[in-house]
Amino acid sequence: MPKITRSDVKVPGDVSAEARETYIDNYLKATRETGHLMLFACDQKMEHLNSDFFGPDISIEDARPEHLFEIGSQGVCGILAGQRGLIAQYAPDYPDINYLVKMNSKTNLVKGAQDDPYSPQLYSFDAVLEMIDNGVNVVGIGYTIYLGSDYEPQMLAEAGELVAQAHAAGLIVVLWMYPRGKAVANEKSAHLIAGAAGTALCLGADFVKVNPPKGKLDEEPIATKALEAAVAEGSGLIGTTLAAASDEELSASQAAAKKLVEASSASGRTGLVCAGGSTVEANIFLQQLWDQIHIGGARGNATGRNIHQRPLDEAVRLTKAISAITLGDASADEALEVFEGKKDFTLDTTTEDDGIHYYFEITEIRF
């Protein structure tokens, strides 16, 4: 991706004057000076309990929580997202990772048939500031909202206040936006996900994490019209040839990425990233990610299980392959070569008078 400079960062108007430079520092650190986000999601330790960390087809290394931090330290990521306590326990041993503190969480024990989802705030914003004062490299906070839940008003209010507090302190904010609850007929609707992305913008988030939409575009006339409008306006999100193609003429990955266009447009200056979902083959995942960015208009990724359920060496190579696409603008084929160990994607830093600068390089590995 093209590098951005300090002057390129769009600082929100609710960032205090005293925190303006801190916000720019944190935004550039989190995005590695690209404006794109590579988020390593580690909040499933609470959200999914131990089912994502121990079981068939999951590396036994994933049973150790420190596996997450070893990946974050040895791999190439923008930020590692997790609950305050998880980060607090391991951050002293892994001080160079950029951390994003997840401010709310719930387990998956209470199902929709029992009650609508509610993920309450777990700790105060002051607790995050204390971590920063203690030297933990926290660059931002995150929060999940279940739009359509009976508890939507509480989550919206908590998130809105946290965004204001975070920006006032110079931290970035990522909102997880999931339509879910008895009022939601289809939580993977492209039109509804676009509404969720726009809600994150209205709350002031810097990035929004959504589930990629599913289903055919022609089953959602509004989403189809939004796609046509984006092409007509020359938004640059998608080419006219691709837009005109039917789902049958596209690969499954391309067709899925087309459904993101409405959401990436609706999110405006709030960068949209997609959840990675359950573990799939690396070549499939990397092509999906490339299509989400270059067809759907996404500005990065938010990936958890696809990374941490693998052995350390493989997980590290996948972070590099993902970052090669998200941060380095590599093709899916070149990123796959990084994952397969044929090439390496490295991140180097230099410290100059105006701050830290990041440099990426893809090199062939000679045996």
C-alpha positions in Angstrom: 0.0 0.0 0.0 1.2 3.6 -0.5 2.8 5.0 2.6 1.0 7.8 4.4 2.6 10.6 6.3 1.6 12.5 9.4 -0.1 15.2 7.3 -2.2 12.5 5.6 -3.9 11.3 8.8 -7.4 12.6 9.1 -7.6 13.5 12.8 -11.2 13.5 14.1 -12.5 16.7 15.5 -13.1 15.1 19.0 -9.4 14.4 19.5 -8.2 17.0 22.0 -5.5 19.5 20.9 -3.2 18.1 23.6 -3.6 14.5 22.2 -3.5 15.3 18.5 0.2 14.2 18.0 -0.4 11.1 20.2 -3.4 10.1 18.0 -1.3 10.5 14.9 1.5 8.4 16.4 -1.0 5.7 17.4 -2.8 5.7 14.0 0.5 5.4 12.1 1.8 2.6 14.5 -1.4 0.6 14.2 -1.5 0.9 10.4 2.3 0.8 9.9 2.0 4.0 8.0 -0.3 2.6 5.4 -3.8 3.6 6.5 -4.7 -0.1 6.4 -5.2 -2.3 9.5 -3.9 -5.8 10.1 -5.7 -6.7 13.3 -4.8 -10.0 15.0 -8.0 -10.8 17.0 -7.3 -12.6 20.3 -10.5 -11.8 22.1 -12.0 -15.3 21.5 -10.4 -16.5 24.7 -13.6 -15.2 26.4 -16.0 -14.9 23.5 -15.7 -18.6 22.4 -14.2 -20.0 25.6 -11.8 -22.9 24.9 -13.5 -24.3 21.8 -11.3 -22.2 19.5 -8.1 -23.2 21.3 -8.3 -26.9 22.0 -9.8 -29.7 19.9 -9.6 -31.5 16.5 -7.7 -29.8 13.8 -6.3 -27.2 16.2 -2.6 -27.1 17.0 -1.8 -28.2 20.6 0.3 -25.1 20.8 -2.9 -23.0 20.8 -3.8 -24.4 24.2 -1.2 -22.1 25.7 -2.4 -18.5 25.9 1.2 -17.3 25.4 1.0 -18.7 21.9 -1.0 -15.6 20.9 1.8 -13.3 22.0 4.5 -15.4 20.5 2.7 -15.0 17.1 2.2 -11.3 17.7 5.9 -10.8 18.5 7.5 -13.0 15.8 5.0 -12.3 13.1 4.0 -9.1 11.3 0.8 -7.5 12.6 -0.6 -4.0 13.1 -2.3 -4.6 16.4 -3.1 -7.4 18.7 -6.6 -7.1 20.2 -7.6 -8.8 23.5 -9.2 -8.1 26.8 -7.4 -5.9 29.4 -6.5 -8.8 31.7 -5.1 -11.0 28.9 -2.9 -8.1 27.7 -1.8 -7.1 31.2 -0.6 -10.6 32.0 1.7 -10.9 29.0 2.5 -7.4 27.7 5.5 -6.9 30.1 7.2 -9.8 28.3 6.1 -8.6 24.8 6.5 -4.8 25.0 6.9 -4.2 21.3 3.5 -5.4 20.2 0.9 -2.7 19.5 -2.1 -3.6 21.7 -5.8 -2.8 21.4 -7.8 -3.3 24.6 -11.3 -4.9 24.0 -13.6 -3.1 26.4 -16.5 -5.5 26.4 -17.0 -9.2 26.0 -19.4 -12.0 26.7 -19.2 -15.8 26.5 -21.1 -17.9 24.0 -23.0 -19.9 26.6 -26.2 -17.8 26.5 -27.8 -18.6 23.1 -30.2 -16.5 21.1 -33.2 -18.6 22.1 -32.6 -17.7 25.7 -31.9 -14.0 25.3 -30.7 -11.4 22.9 -27.0 -10.8 22.9 -25.5 -8.2 25.3 -21.8 -7.6 25.8 -21.4 -5.2 28.7 -18.4 -2.9 29.3 -16.0 -4.8 31.6 -13.8 -2.1 33.0 -13.4 1.7 33.1 -11.5 3.7 30.5 -9.2 4.9 33.4 -8.0 1.3 33.7 -6.7 1.5 30.2 -5.0 4.8 30.9 -3.3 3.2 33.9 -1.9 0.4 31.7 -0.4 3.0 29.4 1.0 4.8 32.4 2.6 1.5 33.4 4.4 1.3 30.0 2.0 -1.0 28.1 2.0 -0.2 24.4 -1.7 0.4 24.1 -2.6 2.2 20.8 -6.4 1.8 20.9 -9.5 0.3 22.3 -12.3 -1.9 20.8 -16.0 -2.6 21.6 -18.6 -4.9 20.2 -22.2 -3.8 19.4 -25.0 -6.2 18.5 -27.3 -4.1 16.4 -31.0 -5.2 16.6 -30.5 -6.7 20.1 -32.9 -5.7 22.9 -29.8 -4.3 24.5 -28.7 -2.2 21.5 -29.3 1.1 23.3 -27.0 0.3 26.2 -24.2 -0.9 23.9 -24.6 2.2 21.6 -24.4 4.5 24.6 -21.3 2.7 26.1 -19.5 2.7 22.8 -20.3 6.4 22.1 -18.8 7.4 25.4 -15.8 5.2 25.0 -15.0 6.7 21.5 -15.1 10.2 23.0 -12.8 9.2 25.9 -10.4 7.3 23.6 -10.1 10.2 21.1 -9.7 12.7 23.9 -6.7 10.6 25.0 -5.2 10.1 21.5 -6.2 6.4 21.1 -7.8 4.9 18.0 -11.1 2.9 18.2 -12.2 -0.2 16.4 -15.9 -1.2 16.7 -17.0 -4.8 16.1 -20.5 -4.3 14.5 -22.7 -7.4 14.3 -26.4 -7.3 13.5 -27.8 -10.0 15.8 -31.0 -10.7 17.8 -34.6 -11.5 17.5 -35.2 -8.4 15.4 -32.6 -9.4 12.8 -33.9 -11.7 10.0 -30.6 -12.0 8.1 -27.4 -10.9 9.9 -25.3 -11.4 6.8 -27.4 -9.1 4.6 -25.2 -6.8 2.6 -27.6 -3.9 3.1 -27.8 -4.4 6.8 -24.1 -4.8 7.2 -23.7 -1.5 5.3 -26.0 0.1 7.9 -23.9 -1.3 10.7 -20.8 0.1 9.1 -22.5 3.5 8.8 -23.5 3.3 12.5 -19.8 2.8 13.4 -19.0 6.0 11.4 -21.7 7.9 13.3 -20.2 6.8 16.6 -16.8 8.1 15.5 -14.9 4.8 15.1 -11.6 4.8 13.2 -12.2 1.2 11.9 -15.2 -1.1 11.9 -15.0 -4.8 11.9 -17.9 -6.6 10.2 -18.7 -10.1 9.0 -18.6 -10.4 5.3 -22.1 -10.5 3.7 -23.5 -13.6 2.2 -26.1 -14.4 -0.4 -26.5 -13.3 -4.0 -26.6 -9.6 -4.8 -29.6 -10.0 -7.1 -31.5 -11.1 -4.0 -30.9 -7.7 -2.5 -32.0 -5.0 -5.0 -30.9 -2.2 -2.7 -27.4 -3.5 -2.5 -27.3 -4.0 -6.3 -28.3 -0.4 -6.9 -25.7 0.8 -4.4 -23.1 -1.1 -6.4 -24.2 0.4 -9.7 -24.1 3.9 -8.1 -20.6 3.4 -6.8 -19.4 2.4 -10.3 -21.3 5.3 -12.0 -19.8 7.8 -9.6 -16.3 6.5 -10.3 -15.6 5.7 -6.7 -12.7 3.4 -7.6 -14.0 0.7 -5.4 -14.7 -1.7 -8.2 -14.2 -1.9 -11.9 -17.2 -1.6 -14.3 -16.4 -5.0 -16.0 -16.5 -6.7 -12.6 -19.6 -4.9 -11.5 -21.4 -5.9 -14.6 -20.5 -9.5 -14.3 -23.1 -11.9 -12.8 -22.3 -14.0 -9.7 -22.1 -17.0 -12.0 -19.3 -15.4 -14.1 -17.2 -14.6 -11.0 -15.3 -16.8 -8.6 -17.0 -17.3 -5.2 -14.5 -15.0 -3.6 -15.0 -12.2 -6.1 -18.8 -12.5 -5.9 -18.6 -12.3 -2.1 -16.3 -9.3 -2.2 -18.8 -7.4 -4.5 -21.3 -7.5 -1.6 -18.9 -5.4 0.5 -19.0 -2.3 -1.8 -22.1 -0.8 -0.1 -20.6 -1.2 3.3 -17.2 0.2 2.5 -18.9 3.2 0.9 -21.3 3.6 3.9 -18.4 3.6 6.4 -16.9 6.7 4.9 -13.7 7.7 6.8 -14.2 4.8 9.1 -12.0 2.0 7.6 -13.9 -1.2 7.1 -12.2 -4.6 7.9 -13.7 -8.1 7.7 -13.7 -10.8 10.3 -11.7 -13.8 9.2 -14.1 -16.5 10.4 -13.3 -20.1 11.0 -10.0 -21.6 9.7 -9.8 -22.4 6.0 -7.0 -23.3 3.6 -4.4 -20.5 3.4 -4.7 -20.1 -0.4 -8.5 -19.6 -0.1 -8.2 -17.1 2.8 -5.5 -15.0 1.1 -7.5 -14.7 -2.1 -10.6 -13.8 -0.1 -8.7 -11.1 1.7 -7.2 -9.7 -1.6 -10.7 -9.5 -3.1 -12.2 -7.9 -0.1 -9.6 -5.1 -0.3 -9.3 -4.7 -4.1 -12.9 -5.4 -5.1 -14.9 -4.7 -1.9 -13.1 -1.6 -0.8 -12.0 -3.0 2.6 -9.1 -1.3 4.4 -7.6 -4.3 6.0 -8.4 -7.5 8.0 -9.3 -8.7 11.4 -8.1 -12.3 11.7 -8.0 -14.6 14.7 -8.7 -18.4 14.4 -7.2 -18.6 10.9 -3.9 -17.5 12.5 -3.7 -18.8 16.0 -5.1 -22.3 15.5 -1.9 -23.2 13.6 1.5 -24.2 14.9 3.8 -21.2 15.7 5.9 -21.3 12.6 2.9 -21.7 10.3 1.0 -19.0 12.2 3.9 -16.5 11.9 4.2 -17.2 8.2 0.4 -16.5 7.8 0.7 -13.2 9.6 3.4 -12.2 7.1 1.4 -13.4 4.2 -1.7 -11.5 5.3 0.4 -8.4 6.0 2.0 -8.7 2.6 -1.5 -8.1 1.1 -3.0 -5.7 3.7 0.2 -3.6 4.3 2.5 -4.4 1.4 0.0 -4.5 -1.5 1.2 -7.9 -2.6 -0.9 -10.2 -4.9 -2.6 -13.2 -3.4 -0.2 -15.5 -5.3 2.8 -13.7 -3.9 1.4 -13.8 -0.4 0.8 -17.5 -0.7 4.5 -17.9 -1.5 5.3 -16.1 1.7 3.0 -18.5 3.6 4.6 -21.5 1.9 8.1 -20.3 3.0 9.3 -19.6 -0.6 9.5 -15.9 0.2 9.7 -13.7 3.3 7.8 -10.5 4.2 9.7 -8.4 6.7 9.0 -5.2 8.6 11.9 -2.9 9.5 11.7 0.3 11.5 13.8 3.4 11.7 13.5 6.2 14.3 13.9 9.7 12.9 13.2 13.2 14.2 9.5 13.0 13.2 8.9 9.5 14.7 9.1 5.8 13.8 9.0 4.8 10.1 8.2 1.4 8.7 9.7 -0.4 5.7 8.4 -3.6 4.1 10.3 -6.0 1.9 9.5 -9.3 0.2 12.5 -11.4 -0.5 13.0 -14.9 -1.9 14.2 -17.5 0.5 17.1 -19.5 -1.0 17.6 -23.1 0.3 
